[in-house]
Amino acid sequence: MTVKTVDALLVGAGAMSTTLAMMLNKLDPSLKICVVERLDQVAHESTDGWNNAGTGHAAYCELNYTPEDDKGGVDISKALNINASFEVTLQFWSHLVKTGALPTPKEFINRTPHKSFVWGEKNVEFLRKRYELMSAHHLFEDMEYSEDPAKLAEWMPLVMNGRKGNAPVAATRVEHGSDVDFGSLARDMVSYLEQQDNFELLLGHSVEDMKRSSEGGWSVLLEDNKSGEVTRVRSKFVFLGAGGGALPLLQKSDIPECEGYGGFPVSGQWLVCTKPEIANQHHAKVYGKAAIGAPPMSVPHLDTRVINGERALLFGPFAGFTTKFLKEGSVMDLPASVKASNLKPMLSVGLNNMALTKYLISEVFQSDKSRMDSLRAYFPDAKDADWTLANAGQRVQIIKKDEKGKGKLEFGTEIVAAADGTLAALLGASPGASTATQTMIDVIERCFSDKLENDGWKAGLKAMIPSYGESLIENAELLKEIRQDTLTTLELK
């Protein structure tokens, strides 16, 4: 058996772990960091370009981040937090580009205007209220709004051309939105890290067991998927950033903090068009309103995508249900995750979310004609022959105990950390990789607090992220200065 000793073991080679690895390396190059990945390639599960929306989630166009209450009020608080978090991510990427740790921005991020589009009087009224509230805040002051069909035809010709009927329409637009190839981004970060001292990447290795080490930290047993050879890694800190696979790994740790957590897997599919003569007519991410009972990841949108340098249009996602936690997982993932500690919350969620259950069942049995009809609501002249169906990635939504000890289903992300800071896991999905930098800052603050106070890490974070320690939601001048710099550096202006 091979034995390795490291300072940080990061499980999963997707956007989250590679972001954390890059931040730790920049803060202290002497740290020994090991990233272990179950697959034979970096970022080929949730982070792969075809397995996610690729939207730089800034809450410009995603209507599910601004819910409407029963009285017609619109809450933009979540949108403010998501936008501020994405600005943090943009600062970190800008720092990496400036210092040569990332290549030219167009290899992983491209300016793609973010637009919301609705029709019908009630939805138009909602979008108008949303615009009025959001554009009044400095984070969203660049947002435009129109109810003029002619203007909307200029903004998104594929969406408006061929549209029939007299239903009122409305849209908002933010020009500096972005499309992100998170797969290429993660692979670029790993390429840089592999050139640094004290970094190791183990592909094709699975975590078989983990337990606390008598010497402090963790002892993690890895198995080579091909040879069956076993490696024991002793690490002071472990991060579980394995997407849908994080929950089973967290359960292996058996820390008290994971008690009561469960997962609800949701699959997805896209309609894809790669014909240049069609893809070149649409340059935007156009988001609409989700169907009643649909999970947030199923908000319909027609997207410009640039994946591995190739341009395409994607529409969807169409949700479905599977018991797999990963796209390349096992049908036993969900059953195996049911434990005595989370059985009650999971049963409670199942009983109290019948609308979601019915929605997912309807999606599973949806016909090709039905999917194309959904597309034509956003692209009226779409032709069946131009589009193919592709599978997207898996998303595992969080199930956790509520204050009554029952269960609640949450659609965000959450860090679950051991009390002593030696282990942290990231659960959940949306908004995911777009807020990876802020999420990893939270991990560092919770698990490396001594280094923040004593080893100069606060100054290091401030150098990488100029807004660190300050609020972009409250400080309009700081936001203006930082956004000018990031949009210029990342070529998003």
N, C-alpha and C positions, 0 to 999 in steps of 0.2 A: 504493500500500500504506500502510495506517495503521500507525503505530508507537507503542506504549505502553511506558512504563517503570514498573514496580511493585516493591514490596518482597517481595510474596508472591503467587504465582499458584497457586490451588487448583483442581484439575480434578475436576469432579463436584460437583453441588449437592445431595448427600444428607446424611445425618446426620453423617458423619465430617468432611467439608469445612466444613459450616456450624458444627460445634462448634469446629473449629480456628480458623475465621475469627472467631468470637465471642471466643474466648480471646485471640487475638492483638490484636483490637481493644480488649479490656478492658485488656490489659497495656500497650499503647502505641497510643493513638488516632491518632498521627501516621503509623503505618505505612500505606502504600498497598497495599490488598488487592484482588485481582481473583479472582472465582469464575467459572469458565467451565463451562457445561453443554451437552452435546450435544443434549438434548431442549429443547422449547419451554417447559417448566415445571419448577419446582423440586421435587425429591424425588419423581419419578414412576417411578423404577426400583426398586432394592432397598429404598429407604426408604419407599416408598408403603405405606400401611396394609394394602392387600390383598396385598402381595407379601412380607410377613413375618409371623411369629407374633405380633408386638406384645407379647410377654412381656417384662416388665422382668426380664431374666435375672439372678437373684440366687442360683441353685442351690438354691432352696428345694424345687422339685418336679421338676427335670430329672434323671432317674436316670442319664443318660449322663455326668454330671459326677462321679459317684461310682462308678467301675467296681469290679467284683468280680473277684478273682483266682481261679485254679484251686482254691485251698484254702478259698475262701469268705470271705476277708478283703475288707473294703471300704475303699477309699482315698478320703478326703474332702479331700485337699490341694488338688485343683483347685477343688472347691466353695468352699473357704475363700478362695482367691484371687479367684474370680469374684464372690463376695458382697462382699468388700472393695472390689473395683473398682466394683461397682454403687453402693455407698455413696458412693464418690467422685463418681459421676455425679449422684446425688441431691443432694449438696452443691452442685454447680455449678448444677443447675436451681433449687435453692432460692435461691441467690444471685441468679440472673437474675430470679426472681419478685419477690424483695424489692426489687431495684433497678429494677423496672419494665421490664426488657428482655424479659420473657416475660409473656403475659397470665395470666388466672386459670388455675390448674393443671388444672382439669377440661377445658380445651380440648385438652390433650395427654396427661394422665395420670389414671387412675382407680383407686381401690382395688379390687383383684380378688384374693381369696384364692388362694394357690398350693397345690395339692394333688397328691400322688402317690397313685396307686391301682393295686393289683395283686391278682391272685388266684392260687390254687394254693400248695401248701405251700412249695415252694422259693422262690417270689417273696415270699411273706409273711415267710419267714425272712430274706431279703435286706433287705427294707424295715425289719424290726425292728432288724437290726444297724445299718443306715444311720441310723435314728432315734437309737439309743443313742449312737452316736459323735457325730452332729451336735448333738444337743440338749445334750450335755455341754460344747460350746463356746459362748462368749458370743454369737457371731454368729448362732447358731441356737437360742438358749435358749427362744425363743417357739414353737418347733415343737411341735405336738401329734400324738399317735399313737393309733390305735384299730383293733381287730380286730372290734368290735361292729357287726354289720350295721345295727342300729337307729340307732346313733350315726352311721354313715356315711350312712344315709338322711337324717338331718338335715343333714349337711354337703353332700350332693350328691344330691338326690332324683331327678333325671333318670337318674343313673348307677345307682342302686340299685333304683328302682321297676321291676318286671317282670323282675328278674333271677332266673333259674332255676338249679337245681342246688344242691349243698351244698358247693361248693368254698370253702375258707377265703378270706377277703378281708381286706385291710388298707389303711389310708390314713394319710397325714400331712397336716397343714394348717398353713399360716402365714397368719394373717389379713391382715397388712399387705403382701401381694404386690400387684403392680400390672399393669395393662394400659396400654401406651403406644402412642399414635398417633404414630409417629416421623415420618410424613409431615407432619402438622400441626405438630409440634415444629420440624422443619427449616424449614418455610415461615414459622413465627413468628420464628425467629431471623433469617432473611433479611429479613423485613419490618422488623425492628429495625435491622439493619445498613444497609439502604438509606437509612435516615434519618440515618446518620452520615456525616461527612466521610471522604474517602479510601477509600471502598468502591465497587466497581463489580461488577455482575452481567452477564455476557454469556450469554444463553440462545441456543440454536440454533446453537452454534458447536462445531466438532470440531477436535481437535488433529491436525494433519497431519504435523508434524515437530517435533523438538526437538533441540537440540545445545548444547553448552557455548558460552558467549559469551567472546570474547577479553577482555572487560571484567570477567569474573567472573560467576558465576551462569549463567543459561540464556537462550537465545533460542528462543522457542516460536512456531511458525507455526500460526495459527488460521484456519479457513475458515468463513464464514457459510453454513449449510446451504441457505439459500434463494437468496441473491444470488450466492454464490460469491466474494464479496469476501474479501480476505486481510488479516489483521491480524498483525503481528509484536509479540509481547510480550517485552520484556526484563525478567527478574525475578531478584532475588538468591536467591530460594528458590522451589522448586516442590514442591507436594504432590499426589500422585496418589491421590485417594480416590474413584475411579470404580467401586467395586464390582468386578464381574467384568471390567470394562474396564480395570482397573488394570494387569494383567499385560502386555497388548499395548503399553500406553503406557510401562511400565517398560522393555520391550524396545527401544522407540524411543530411549530415553535412552542405551542402550549402556554403562551404567556396569558396571564389572567385578563389582560386588556382585550383579547380577541373573543372573549365569551359573549355569546348571543349574536355574533355576526353571521349572516348567511349571504347567499348570492342568488340573483334572478337573472339567468342568461337570456339575452335577446340577440338574435342573428339579424343579418341584413343583406339586401341585394341592391344592385344598381342597374339601371339601364344605361348603356354606354354607346356613344357615337364617336368614332375616330376619323370620320371623313373630313378632310381639311376644308372642303367647300362649305360644310355646315358649321364645323367648330369655329372657323374664322369669322363667322357672322355674329358670334356671341362672346362678349368679353365682360363677364360679371359672374357674381354668385347671387342668384335671385332666390330668396327665401320666402315661403308663404306661411300660412297658418296650418298647424297640425290638426289632424282629424280628432274628433272627440274620443278620449280614451287612449290616444296614442302616446307612447313614451317620447321624451324630448329628442332622442336620437332619430326619430322618424318624422321630423318636420320636413316637408317636401321642399326640395330646392334643385334648381337647374344651374349647374356649375361649370365654369371654365376650369379645367385642370391642366397642369403641366407636370407630368410624372416621368421621371428619368429623361427629361428633356423633350418628351413627346406631348403634343397638345391633344386634348380630348374634351368632350362634353359628357357629364354624368348627371343623371336624374334619379332621385330617390331620397333616402333609401326606403326600400320596402322591408318592413320588419317581419320577423318570424320567430318561432320558438324552437329551441333545441336544448338538450341537456348538456351540450358541450360548453365548457368555459373558454375554450380557445378554438380558433378556426381549425387548427390541426390538433385538437384535443380528443378526448374520449367521451362517449355517450354516458359513461359512468361518472363523469365529473360532478354533476349535480347530486345524484344519489349519495356519492361518497362524501359530499360536503355536509350532509345532514348529521348533526350531532345532538346529543341530549341537551346541550346548552342553547342550541339555536332552533330546536324543533318547534317550540311554541311560537316564536316570532315568525318563522317561515309559514307555518300553518295559518297564522293570523293574517299575514299579508295575502296569502292565497284566497282566503275567504273575503277579504275586504277590498280586493281589486278585480272584481268581476268584469268591469268595463275594459280594463286592460287585457284580461284573459280573452274576452270575446273579440277584441280588436286583433290580437295576435293570431287567434284561430282563423279569423277572416283573411288575414294577410297570408297565412300559410297556404290557404286554398284559392288564392287570387289567380285568375287566369291571365294569360299573356295579353288578351284584349283589354282586360281591366287595367293592367299596368300601363298600357299604351294610352288608354283613355285618361288616366291620371296625368301622364306626360302631356297630353294635348291640352290640358287645362292651363299649362304653362308654355307650351309650344304648339299652337293650334295646327300648324302645317306639318307636324312630325310624321314621317313615313315609317311603317313597320320595318321595312327592309334595311333601314339605316341604323337600327339599334339592336344591340345584343344584351342579354342578361348576364350579369357577373355577380359572383358572391362577394360580399363585403366581409369585414371582420366581425368577431364576436364582441359583445359588450356585456359585462356582468354588473348589473345594478345592485346597490347595497341594500341588504335587509338587516335591520338592527332592532334592538329592543327599544320600545318607547318608555315613557315615564311610568306607564302602568304595567310594564313587564311583558306586554304583548309585542307586536311587531309593526314596523313601518317601512315602507319602500322609499328609498331616496335615489335621486337621479344625478347627484353631483359626485364629487370625489371627496375622500376623507383619508387622512393619515391616522393610522393606528400604531402607536409606539409603546414600547416597554417603558415602565416607570424609570428604569435606570438609564434609558437612552441608548442602549446597545443594539436595539433592533427597531426598525420602522417599516411599515408596509403601506402601500398606496392602494386603496380600494376605490371602485367606482369608475365612471366613464367621463361624461361631459362636464366641463369643456376640455378636459384632457390635456394633450400635449401643448396646446396654445398657452397654457398657464404653468408649464413645467418649471420655469425658473422661479416663480413665486412659490410654488409648491415645494421645490427643493430648498429654497431659503427657509421655509417653515421647518423642514426636516433638519437642516443644519442648526437652526435656533433651538430646536428641542433636543437634539442628540449631541451637539458639539458646543454646548453653552460655555464650557470652560475655555475652549479655544477662542470663542468670540470675545470673552472678557480678558483673557491673559496672553493670547498668542497673536494678537493683531488682526484677527479675521474680520472684525468690523470694518477696519480700514480697507482690507482686501475686497470685501463685498462692495464698499462704497466706490472703489476704483472701477469695478466691473459694472456696477449698477448705480449711476449717479443719484438716483432718487431714493436709494436705500435709507431707511429710517425716516422718510418723509412721506406725506400723503399727496398723491397726485389728484385725488378726488377733491382735496381742499385747496391745493396750491396751484392756481391757474397759471401763474408766471413760470413756475418750474415745469409744468406740463408743456407749455408752449416752447420753452427752450429745448427740452428733451425730445419732444416730438419732431421738431425741426431737424435735430441732429440725426435721429434714427431713420427718419424717412429719407434723408439725404444719403446716409451711409448705406442703407439697404436698397437704395434705388427704387423707392416706392412713391416718390413725388410725381 
